[in-house]
Structures are given as structure tokens and as C-alpha cells.
């Protein structure tokens, strides 16, 4: 059986709560299979876009193990995508991760770090062109709820992170496990990655 996975959530000021803790809720319902931890640049308290204060467990200077890296979106992503400290850390840690995943505009950080070059991906539908411009030949999927390209998962808008997390659980431990988690959470899983019900609300070319 696959070893338990450690999910590391990167936090920054003005991150989107649902992007971050929606997926962690799903992983957290399987404590024997997933461990979760939070990290920021300096480990100091972070204020979310919804004005909720979170104190991360780790900072970039700490030594830690991780299997899955999760990058949320939020208005604060524009403040970190060009931060040399963040980019250096991300480029260093990415090759050590079994999976790398983002929700909403978190994909912008992956794109700017070059991790989405020549990859299929998705993001918040309103930010498609911005994310494509940050990387090289990023093939954004306009109707996707989430996308997996090799070991990188990217999710569309905020709530799609829950669907992506369940898809990751299914990918690693099987559909039956993911479906049990969805039932326990009383969540209606959008399990078709190519069908985002919100895509028709946005015109993306």
C-alpha cells in the first residue's frame, strides 16, 4: 500500500481561504493516509483575503518532509509571483515533490516559476490570459474543472479545489476511497475533470 502522504500548504497574505482549506478538509478526512502542514516565508501569522489570521507551522528556513505541495490563489498571489525568495524556494522544492497542485490563481505562481511550461493546465477562468503570459506555451484548458499533466494538478475556480483534492485521492488510493470521503463531507463531487459547470459563464479564447 502507498505510504501516507504529507501535504504542504503554502500560505501568503491575502490568500483565498476556500482555495487552501477546501482541499485540506478532504485530505484531513483520511488521517491515516494524509498528513497536512502549513508553511510561509517566515512562519509569521498570515492574514487571508477574508481577514482570517493563520499562523503557519513552518517557515522556509525549517527542515521538513513533504510529498504534495499545494498552492492556493487569492488577491495576494500577485505579490508573491515575482518574489525571488518564493521563486527560489519553489524551484528548489518542486523536484522533490510527488505531486504539485494549485487552485485558482495559484497556477500563476507555478507558471512564473516555469513549472507549467509546455503543460496542460487550468486556472480561474477570468485569469486565463494572464497565467498563459507568465509561462511558456501553457496550454490552458478552458472547460476543465481540473487538469493533471504528469505530476502537476491545477484546478479552476475556488470550489474546484475540493474536486481536485478528491481526484488526487482517487489517483493515489482509488475511486472508492475518494467517493467515501465525498460522502463523509456531504459534498457532491464534480468528478469529470473536463466539465466545469461554471465555464459557460466565462468566455475564454
FIKOLZA-1660 file (N, C-alpha, C; in steps of 0.1 Angstrom, whole numbers, plus 5000, padded with zeros to 4 digits):
% residues 205
   i   px   py   pz ch aa at
   1 5008 4988 5000  A  X  N
   1 5000 5000 5000  A  X CA
   1 5009 5013 5000  A  X  C
   2 5004 5023 4993  A  X  N
   2 5012 5035 4992  A  X CA
   2 5013 5041 5006  A  X  C
   3 5025 5047 5009  A  X  N
   3 5028 5053 5022  A  X CA
   3 5019 5065 5024  A  X  C
   4 5017 5069 5036  A  X  N
   4 5009 5081 5039  A  X CA
   4 5016 5093 5033  A  X  C
   5 5008 5103 5028  A  X  N
   5 5014 5114 5021  A  X CA
   5 5013 5127 5030  A  X  C
   6 5023 5135 5029  A  X  N
   6 5023 5148 5036  A  X CA
   6 5020 5159 5026  A  X  C
   7 5010 5166 5029  A  X  N
   7 5006 5177 5021  A  X CA
   7 5010 5190 5027  A  X  C
   8 5018 5198 5020  A  X  N
   8 5023 5211 5025  A  X CA
   8 5016 5222 5018  A  X  C
   9 5009 5230 5025  A  X  N
   9 5001 5242 5020  A  X CA
   9 5009 5255 5022  A  X  C
  10 5012 5261 5011  A  X  N
  10 5020 5274 5011  A  X CA
  10 5010 5285 5013  A  X  C
  11 5013 5293 5023  A  X  N
  11 5004 5305 5027  A  X CA
  11 5011 5318 5025  A  X  C
  12 5003 5328 5021  A  X  N
  12 5008 5341 5019  A  X CA
  12 4997 5351 5022  A  X  C
  13 5000 5363 5025  A  X  N
  13 4989 5373 5028  A  X CA
  13 4979 5374 5017  A  X  C
  14 4967 5375 5020  A  X  N
  14 4956 5377 5011  A  X CA
  14 4954 5364 5002  A  X  C
  15 4957 5352 5008  A  X  N
  15 4953 5340 5001  A  X CA
  15 4938 5338 5003  A  X  C
  16 4932 5330 4994  A  X  N
  16 4918 5327 4994  A  X CA
  16 4916 5314 5003  A  X  C
  17 4907 5316 5013  A  X  N
  17 4905 5305 5023  A  X CA
  17 4900 5292 5017  A  X  C
  18 4890 5293 5008  A  X  N
  18 4885 5281 5002  A  X CA
  18 4895 5274 4993  A  X  C
  19 4903 5281 4986  A  X  N
  19 4914 5275 4978  A  X CA
  19 4923 5266 4987  A  X  C
  20 4926 5271 4999  A  X  N
  20 4935 5265 5007  A  X CA
  20 4929 5253 5016  A  X  C
  21 4919 5257 5023  A  X  N
  21 4914 5248 5033  A  X CA
  21 4902 5239 5028  A  X  C
  22 4897 5241 5016  A  X  N
  22 4888 5232 5010  A  X CA
  22 4895 5219 5007  A  X  C
  23 4906 5219 5000  A  X  N
  23 4914 5207 4997  A  X CA
  23 4919 5200 5010  A  X  C
  24 4924 5208 5020  A  X  N
  24 4929 5203 5032  A  X CA
  24 4918 5196 5040  A  X  C
  25 4905 5200 5039  A  X  N
  25 4894 5194 5045  A  X CA
  25 4893 5180 5040  A  X  C
  26 4894 5178 5027  A  X  N
  26 4892 5165 5021  A  X CA
  26 4904 5156 5025  A  X  C
  27 4916 5161 5024  A  X  N
  27 4927 5152 5028  A  X CA
  27 4927 5149 5043  A  X  C
  28 4922 5159 5051  A  X  N
  28 4921 5157 5065  A  X CA
  28 4911 5146 5070  A  X  C
  29 4902 5143 5061  A  X  N
  29 4892 5132 5064  A  X CA
  29 4898 5118 5063  A  X  C
  30 4911 5118 5059  A  X  N
  30 4918 5105 5058  A  X CA
  30 4931 5106 5065  A  X  C
  31 4931 5107 5079  A  X  N
  31 4943 5110 5087  A  X CA
  31 4953 5099 5086  A  X  C
  32 4949 5087 5083  A  X  N
  32 4958 5076 5081  A  X CA
  32 4966 5076 5068  A  X  C
  33 4960 5084 5059  A  X  N
  33 4967 5084 5045  A  X CA
  33 4973 5098 5042  A  X  C
  34 4968 5108 5049  A  X  N
  34 4973 5122 5046  A  X CA
  34 4976 5129 5059  A  X  C
  35 4988 5135 5059  A  X  N
  35 4992 5145 5070  A  X CA
  35 4992 5158 5063  A  X  C
  36 4988 5168 5070  A  X  N
  36 4988 5182 5064  A  X CA
  36 4997 5191 5073  A  X  C
  37 5003 5201 5066  A  X  N
  37 5011 5211 5073  A  X CA
  37 5011 5224 5065  A  X  C
  38 5013 5235 5072  A  X  N
  38 5013 5248 5065  A  X CA
  38 5027 5255 5066  A  X  C
  39 5030 5263 5056  A  X  N
  39 5043 5269 5055  A  X CA
  39 5041 5283 5049  A  X  C
  40 5050 5292 5054  A  X  N
  40 5051 5306 5048  A  X CA
  40 5065 5309 5047  A  X  C
  41 5068 5321 5041  A  X  N
  41 5082 5325 5040  A  X CA
  41 5089 5325 5054  A  X  C
  42 5083 5332 5063  A  X  N
  42 5090 5334 5076  A  X CA
  42 5082 5327 5088  A  X  C
  43 5071 5321 5086  A  X  N
  43 5064 5314 5096  A  X CA
  43 5056 5323 5105  A  X  C
  44 5055 5336 5102  A  X  N
  44 5047 5345 5110  A  X CA
  44 5033 5345 5105  A  X  C
  45 5024 5350 5113  A  X  N
  45 5009 5350 5111  A  X CA
  45 5006 5356 5097  A  X  C
  46 4997 5349 5090  A  X  N
  46 4993 5353 5077  A  X CA
  46 4978 5357 5078  A  X  C
  47 4974 5368 5071  A  X  N
  47 4961 5372 5070  A  X CA
  47 4954 5368 5057  A  X  C
  48 4944 5361 5057  A  X  N
  48 4937 5356 5044  A  X CA
  48 4930 5368 5038  A  X  C
  49 4925 5366 5026  A  X  N
  49 4917 5376 5019  A  X CA
  49 4904 5379 5026  A  X  C
  50 4900 5369 5034  A  X  N
  50 4888 5370 5042  A  X CA
  50 4890 5375 5056  A  X  C
  51 4903 5380 5059  A  X  N
  51 4907 5386 5072  A  X CA
  51 4907 5376 5083  A  X  C
  52 4910 5363 5080  A  X  N
  52 4912 5353 5090  A  X CA
  52 4927 5351 5091  A  X  C
  53 4932 5352 5104  A  X  N
  53 4946 5351 5107  A  X CA
  53 4950 5336 5109  A  X  C
  54 4961 5332 5102  A  X  N
  54 4966 5318 5103  A  X CA
  54 4981 5319 5107  A  X  C
  55 4985 5311 5116  A  X  N
  55 4999 5310 5119  A  X CA
  55 5005 5297 5113  A  X  C
  56 5013 5298 5103  A  X  N
  56 5018 5286 5097  A  X CA
  56 5027 5278 5107  A  X  C
  57 5028 5265 5104  A  X  N
  57 5036 5256 5113  A  X CA
  57 5051 5257 5109  A  X  C
  58 5054 5261 5097  A  X  N
  58 5067 5260 5092  A  X CA
  58 5071 5273 5085  A  X  C
  59 5084 5275 5084  A  X  N
  59 5089 5286 5075  A  X CA
  59 5099 5280 5065  A  X  C
  60 5103 5288 5056  A  X  N
  60 5112 5283 5045  A  X CA
  60 5126 5278 5051  A  X  C
  61 5129 5284 5063  A  X  N
  61 5142 5280 5069  A  X CA
  61 5142 5267 5076  A  X  C
  62 5130 5261 5078  A  X  N
  62 5128 5249 5085  A  X CA
  62 5131 5237 5076  A  X  C
  63 5136 5226 5082  A  X  N
  63 5138 5213 5075  A  X CA
  63 5125 5205 5077  A  X  C
  64 5119 5200 5066  A  X  N
  64 5107 5193 5067  A  X CA
  64 5106 5183 5055  A  X  C
  65 5097 5173 5057  A  X  N
  65 5095 5164 5046  A  X CA
  65 5081 5167 5040  A  X  C
  66 5079 5164 5027  A  X  N
  66 5067 5168 5020  A  X CA
  66 5066 5159 5008  A  X  C
  67 5053 5155 5005  A  X  N
  67 5051 5147 4992  A  X CA
  67 5043 5155 4982  A  X  C
  68 5034 5163 4987  A  X  N
  68 5024 5171 4979  A  X CA
  68 5025 5186 4983  A  X  C
  69 5027 5194 4973  A  X  N
  69 5028 5209 4975  A  X CA
  69 5015 5215 4970  A  X  C
  70 5008 5223 4978  A  X  N
  70 4996 5229 4974  A  X CA
  70 4997 5244 4974  A  X  C
  71 4994 5250 4963  A  X  N
  71 4995 5265 4962  A  X CA
  71 4981 5270 4960  A  X  C
  72 4975 5278 4969  A  X  N
  72 4962 5284 4967  A  X CA
  72 4963 5297 4959  A  X  C
  73 4952 5302 4955  A  X  N
  73 4951 5315 4949  A  X CA
  73 4947 5326 4958  A  X  C
  74 4942 5337 4953  A  X  N
  74 4938 5348 4961  A  X CA
  74 4944 5361 4956  A  X  C
  75 4939 5372 4960  A  X  N
  75 4945 5385 4955  A  X CA
  75 4959 5387 4958  A  X  C
  76 4964 5381 4969  A  X  N
  76 4978 5382 4973  A  X CA
  76 4988 5375 4964  A  X  C
  77 4983 5367 4955  A  X  N
  77 4992 5359 4946  A  X CA
  77 5001 5369 4938  A  X  C
  78 4995 5380 4934  A  X  N
  78 5003 5390 4926  A  X CA
  78 5015 5396 4934  A  X  C
  79 5014 5395 4947  A  X  N
  79 5025 5400 4955  A  X CA
  79 5037 5390 4957  A  X  C
  80 5034 5377 4954  A  X  N
  80 5044 5367 4956  A  X CA
  80 5050 5361 4943  A  X  C
  81 5043 5363 4932  A  X  N
  81 5048 5356 4920  A  X CA
  81 5061 5361 4915  A  X  C
  82 5065 5373 4919  A  X  N
  82 5078 5378 4915  A  X CA
  82 5088 5379 4926  A  X  C
  83 5084 5374 4938  A  X  N
  83 5092 5374 4950  A  X CA
  83 5104 5364 4948  A  X  C
  84 5116 5369 4947  A  X  N
  84 5128 5360 4944  A  X CA
  84 5129 5349 4955  A  X  C
  85 5126 5352 4967  A  X  N
  85 5127 5342 4978  A  X CA
  85 5117 5330 4976  A  X  C
  86 5105 5334 4972  A  X  N
  86 5095 5324 4969  A  X CA
  86 5098 5316 4957  A  X  C
  87 5102 5323 4946  A  X  N
  87 5105 5315 4934  A  X CA
  87 5117 5306 4936  A  X  C
  88 5127 5310 4943  A  X  N
  88 5139 5302 4946  A  X CA
  88 5135 5289 4953  A  X  C
  89 5127 5292 4964  A  X  N
  89 5122 5280 4972  A  X CA
  89 5114 5271 4964  A  X  C
  90 5104 5276 4956  A  X  N
  90 5096 5268 4948  A  X CA
  90 5103 5259 4938  A  X  C
  91 5113 5265 4931  A  X  N
  91 5121 5258 4921  A  X CA
  91 5129 5247 4928  A  X  C
  92 5134 5250 4940  A  X  N
  92 5142 5240 4948  A  X CA
  92 5134 5229 4953  A  X  C
  93 5122 5231 4958  A  X  N
  93 5114 5221 4964  A  X CA
  93 5106 5213 4954  A  X  C
  94 5102 5219 4942  A  X  N
  94 5094 5212 4932  A  X CA
  94 5099 5198 4928  A  X  C
  95 5112 5197 4925  A  X  N
  95 5116 5183 4920  A  X CA
  95 5115 5173 4931  A  X  C
  96 5114 5176 4944  A  X  N
  96 5113 5167 4955  A  X CA
  96 5099 5162 4958  A  X  C
  97 5089 5168 4951  A  X  N
  97 5075 5165 4954  A  X CA
  97 5069 5154 4945  A  X  C
  98 5062 5146 4951  A  X  N
  98 5055 5136 4943  A  X CA
  98 5044 5142 4934  A  X  C
  99 5037 5152 4940  A  X  N
  99 5027 5159 4933  A  X CA
  99 5028 5174 4936  A  X  C
 100 5025 5182 4926  A  X  N
 100 5024 5197 4928  A  X CA
 100 5010 5201 4924  A  X  C
 101 5003 5209 4932  A  X  N
 101 4990 5212 4928  A  X CA
 101 4987 5227 4932  A  X  C
 102 4978 5233 4924  A  X  N
 102 4974 5247 4926  A  X CA
 102 4959 5248 4925  A  X  C
 103 4953 5258 4931  A  X  N
 103 4939 5261 4930  A  X CA
 103 4938 5275 4925  A  X  C
 104 4929 5278 4916  A  X  N
 104 4925 5291 4911  A  X CA
 104 4938 5298 4906  A  X  C
 105 4941 5310 4910  A  X  N
 105 4953 5317 4905  A  X CA
 105 4966 5313 4911  A  X  C
 106 4965 5303 4920  A  X  N
 106 4978 5297 4925  A  X CA
 106 4986 5292 4913  A  X  C
 107 4980 5288 4902  A  X  N
 107 4987 5284 4890  A  X CA
 107 4996 5295 4884  A  X  C
 108 4993 5307 4887  A  X  N
 108 5002 5318 4883  A  X CA
 108 5016 5317 4888  A  X  C
 109 5017 5313 4901  A  X  N
 109 5030 5311 4907  A  X CA
 109 5037 5300 4900  A  X  C
 110 5030 5289 4898  A  X  N
 110 5036 5278 4891  A  X CA
 110 5041 5282 4877  A  X  C
 111 5033 5289 4870  A  X  N
 111 5036 5294 4856  A  X CA
 111 5049 5303 4857  A  X  C
 112 5049 5312 4866  A  X  N
 112 5060 5322 4866  A  X CA
 112 5073 5315 4871  A  X  C
 113 5072 5303 4877  A  X  N
 113 5084 5296 4881  A  X CA
 113 5088 5286 4870  A  X  C
 114 5081 5286 4859  A  X  N
 114 5084 5277 4848  A  X CA
 114 5079 5263 4849  A  X  C
 115 5071 5260 4859  A  X  N
 115 5067 5247 4862  A  X CA
 115 5055 5242 4852  A  X  C
 116 5049 5252 4846  A  X  N
 116 5038 5249 4837  A  X CA
 116 5042 5250 4822  A  X  C
 117 5055 5252 4819  A  X  N
 117 5059 5253 4806  A  X CA
 117 5056 5241 4798  A  X  C
 118 5050 5242 4786  A  X  N
 118 5046 5231 4777  A  X CA
 118 5036 5221 4784  A  X  C
 119 5029 5226 4794  A  X  N
 119 5020 5217 4801  A  X CA
 119 5005 5221 4799  A  X  C
 120 4996 5212 4800  A  X  N
 120 4982 5215 4800  A  X CA
 120 4979 5219 4815  A  X  C
 121 4970 5229 4816  A  X  N
 121 4967 5234 4830  A  X CA
 121 4954 5241 4829  A  X  C
 122 4949 5245 4841  A  X  N
 122 4937 5254 4841  A  X CA
 122 4939 5263 4853  A  X  C
 123 4930 5273 4854  A  X  N
 123 4931 5283 4864  A  X CA
 123 4917 5290 4865  A  X  C
 124 4916 5300 4873  A  X  N
 124 4904 5308 4873  A  X CA
 124 4902 5313 4859  A  X  C
 125 4890 5311 4854  A  X  N
 125 4886 5314 4840  A  X CA
 125 4889 5329 4837  A  X  C
 126 4888 5338 4846  A  X  N
 126 4890 5352 4844  A  X CA
 126 4904 5355 4842  A  X  C
 127 4913 5346 4846  A  X  N
 127 4928 5349 4846  A  X CA
 127 4935 5340 4836  A  X  C
 128 4928 5334 4826  A  X  N
 128 4935 5325 4817  A  X CA
 128 4947 5332 4809  A  X  C
 129 4944 5344 4804  A  X  N
 129 4954 5350 4796  A  X CA
 129 4966 5355 4804  A  X  C
 130 4964 5359 4816  A  X  N
 130 4975 5363 4825  A  X CA
 130 4984 5351 4828  A  X  C
 131 4978 5340 4832  A  X  N
 131 4986 5328 4835  A  X CA
 131 4994 5323 4823  A  X  C
 132 4987 5323 4811  A  X  N
 132 4994 5319 4799  A  X CA
 132 5006 5328 4796  A  X  C
 133 5005 5341 4799  A  X  N
 133 5016 5350 4796  A  X CA
 133 5027 5348 4805  A  X  C
 134 5025 5343 4817  A  X  N
 134 5035 5341 4827  A  X CA
 134 5044 5330 4824  A  X  C
 135 5039 5320 4817  A  X  N
 135 5047 5308 4814  A  X CA
 135 5050 5308 4799  A  X  C
 136 5056 5296 4795  A  X  N
 136 5059 5294 4780  A  X CA
 136 5051 5283 4775  A  X  C
 137 5042 5285 4765  A  X  N
 137 5034 5275 4759  A  X CA
 137 5025 5268 4770  A  X  C
 138 5019 5275 4779  A  X  N
 138 5010 5269 4788  A  X CA
 138 4997 5267 4781  A  X  C
 139 4993 5254 4780  A  X  N
 139 4981 5251 4773  A  X CA
 139 4969 5250 4783  A  X  C
 140 4962 5262 4784  A  X  N
 140 4951 5263 4794  A  X CA
 140 4939 5257 4788  A  X  C
 141 4932 5249 4796  A  X  N
 141 4920 5241 4792  A  X CA
 141 4908 5249 4796  A  X  C
 142 4901 5255 4787  A  X  N
 142 4890 5264 4790  A  X CA
 142 4878 5258 4797  A  X  C
 143 4875 5246 4795  A  X  N
 143 4863 5240 4801  A  X CA
 143 4867 5230 4812  A  X  C
 144 4879 5229 4816  A  X  N
 144 4883 5220 4826  A  X CA
 144 4880 5224 4840  A  X  C
 145 4876 5215 4848  A  X  N
 145 4874 5217 4863  A  X CA
 145 4887 5216 4870  A  X  C
 146 4895 5206 4866  A  X  N
 146 4909 5205 4870  A  X CA
 146 4916 5197 4859  A  X  C
 147 4930 5198 4859  A  X  N
 147 4938 5192 4849  A  X CA
 147 4950 5185 4856  A  X  C
 148 4953 5173 4851  A  X  N
 148 4965 5166 4856  A  X CA
 148 4974 5165 4844  A  X  C
 149 4986 5170 4845  A  X  N
 149 4997 5168 4835  A  X CA
 149 5009 5163 4842  A  X  C
 150 5012 5150 4840  A  X  N
 150 5023 5144 4847  A  X CA
 150 5020 5144 4862  A  X  C
 151 5029 5151 4870  A  X  N
 151 5026 5151 4884  A  X CA
 151 5021 5165 4889  A  X  C
 152 5016 5172 4880  A  X  N
 152 5010 5186 4883  A  X CA
 152 4995 5186 4881  A  X  C
 153 4988 5189 4892  A  X  N
 153 4974 5191 4892  A  X CA
 153 4971 5206 4893  A  X  C
 154 4962 5211 4884  A  X  N
 154 4958 5225 4885  A  X CA
 154 4943 5225 4885  A  X  C
 155 4937 5234 4894  A  X  N
 155 4922 5234 4895  A  X CA
 155 4918 5248 4891  A  X  C
 156 4905 5249 4887  A  X  N
 156 4899 5261 4882  A  X CA
 156 4896 5271 4893  A  X  C
 157 4883 5275 4894  A  X  N
 157 4880 5285 4905  A  X CA
 157 4880 5279 4919  A  X  C
 158 4876 5287 4929  A  X  N
 158 4878 5283 4943  A  X CA
 158 4873 5269 4947  A  X  C
 159 4860 5266 4944  A  X  N
 159 4855 5254 4949  A  X CA
 159 4860 5242 4941  A  X  C
 160 4866 5244 4930  A  X  N
 160 4872 5233 4922  A  X CA
 160 4883 5226 4929  A  X  C
 161 4889 5233 4939  A  X  N
 161 4900 5227 4947  A  X CA
 161 4895 5215 4954  A  X  C
 162 4882 5215 4959  A  X  N
 162 4877 5203 4965  A  X CA
 162 4876 5191 4956  A  X  C
 163 4872 5194 4943  A  X  N
 163 4871 5183 4933  A  X CA
 163 4885 5178 4930  A  X  C
 164 4894 5187 4929  A  X  N
 164 4908 5183 4926  A  X CA
 164 4914 5174 4937  A  X  C
 165 4911 5178 4949  A  X  N
 165 4916 5171 4961  A  X CA
 165 4911 5156 4960  A  X  C
 166 4898 5155 4957  A  X  N
 166 4892 5142 4956  A  X CA
 166 4898 5134 4945  A  X  C
 167 4901 5141 4934  A  X  N
 167 4907 5135 4922  A  X CA
 167 4921 5130 4926  A  X  C
 168 4928 5137 4934  A  X  N
 168 4942 5133 4939  A  X CA
 168 4941 5121 4947  A  X  C
 169 4931 5121 4956  A  X  N
 169 4928 5109 4965  A  X CA
 169 4925 5097 4956  A  X  C
 170 4917 5099 4946  A  X  N
 170 4913 5088 4937  A  X CA
 170 4926 5083 4929  A  X  C
 171 4934 5092 4925  A  X  N
 171 4946 5089 4917  A  X CA
 171 4956 5081 4926  A  X  C
 172 4957 5085 4939  A  X  N
 172 4967 5078 4947  A  X CA
 172 4961 5066 4954  A  X  C
 173 4948 5066 4958  A  X  N
 173 4943 5055 4966  A  X CA
 173 4930 5049 4961  A  X  C
 174 4925 5053 4949  A  X  N
 174 4914 5047 4943  A  X CA
 174 4901 5055 4944  A  X  C
 175 4892 5052 4934  A  X  N
 175 4880 5060 4934  A  X CA
 175 4871 5057 4946  A  X  C
 176 4871 5045 4951  A  X  N
 176 4862 5041 4962  A  X CA
 176 4866 5049 4974  A  X  C
 177 4878 5051 4977  A  X  N
 177 4883 5059 4988  A  X CA
 177 4878 5074 4986  A  X  C
 178 4880 5079 4974  A  X  N
 178 4876 5093 4972  A  X CA
 178 4861 5095 4973  A  X  C
 179 4853 5085 4969  A  X  N
 179 4839 5086 4970  A  X CA
 179 4834 5086 4984  A  X  C
 180 4841 5078 4992  A  X  N
 180 4837 5077 5007  A  X CA
 180 4840 5090 5013  A  X  C
 181 4851 5097 5010  A  X  N
 181 4854 5110 5015  A  X CA
 181 4844 5120 5011  A  X  C
 182 4840 5120 4999  A  X  N
 182 4829 5129 4994  A  X CA
 182 4816 5127 5002  A  X  C
 183 4813 5115 5004  A  X  N
 183 4800 5112 5012  A  X CA
 183 4802 5117 5026  A  X  C
 184 4813 5114 5032  A  X  N
 184 4815 5118 5046  A  X CA
 184 4815 5134 5047  A  X  C
 185 4820 5140 5037  A  X  N
 185 4819 5155 5037  A  X CA
 185 4806 5161 5032  A  X  C
 186 4797 5151 5028  A  X  N
 186 4784 5155 5022  A  X CA
 186 4786 5165 5011  A  X  C
 187 4796 5162 5002  A  X  N
 187 4799 5170 4991  A  X CA
 187 4796 5163 4978  A  X  C
 188 4790 5170 4969  A  X  N
 188 4787 5164 4956  A  X CA
 188 4799 5166 4946  A  X  C
 189 4807 5156 4945  A  X  N
 189 4819 5156 4937  A  X CA
 189 4817 5158 4923  A  X  C
 190 4822 5169 4917  A  X  N
 190 4823 5170 4902  A  X CA
 190 4835 5162 4897  A  X  C
 191 4832 5150 4894  A  X  N
 191 4844 5141 4891  A  X CA
 191 4848 5140 4877  A  X  C
 192 4842 5148 4868  A  X  N
 192 4846 5149 4854  A  X CA
 192 4856 5160 4853  A  X  C
 193 4869 5158 4851  A  X  N
 193 4878 5169 4850  A  X CA
 193 4876 5179 4838  A  X  C
 194 4869 5174 4828  A  X  N
 194 4867 5182 4816  A  X CA
 194 4854 5190 4816  A  X  C
 195 4847 5189 4827  A  X  N
 195 4833 5195 4827  A  X CA
 195 4832 5205 4839  A  X  C
 196 4836 5217 4837  A  X  N
 196 4834 5227 4847  A  X CA
 196 4821 5234 4845  A  X  C
 197 4811 5233 4854  A  X  N
 197 4798 5239 4852  A  X CA
 197 4798 5254 4851  A  X  C
 198 4809 5260 4856  A  X  N
 198 4810 5274 4856  A  X CA
 198 4817 5280 4844  A  X  C
 199 4822 5271 4835  A  X  N
 199 4830 5276 4823  A  X CA
 199 4821 5283 4814  A  X  C
 200 4808 5279 4812  A  X  N
 200 4800 5287 4802  A  X CA
 200 4797 5301 4807  A  X  C
 201 4800 5304 4819  A  X  N
 201 4797 5318 4824  A  X CA
 201 4808 5327 4820  A  X  C
 202 4819 5322 4815  A  X  N
 202 4831 5330 4811  A  X CA
 202 4835 5327 4797  A  X  C
 203 4837 5337 4789  A  X  N
 203 4842 5335 4775  A  X CA
 203 4857 5335 4775  A  X  C
 204 4863 5323 4772  A  X  N
 204 4877 5322 4772  A  X CA
 204 4882 5317 4758  A  X  C
 205 4890 5325 4752  A  X  N
 205 4896 5321 4739  A  X CA
 205 4911 5319 4739  A  X  C
% end
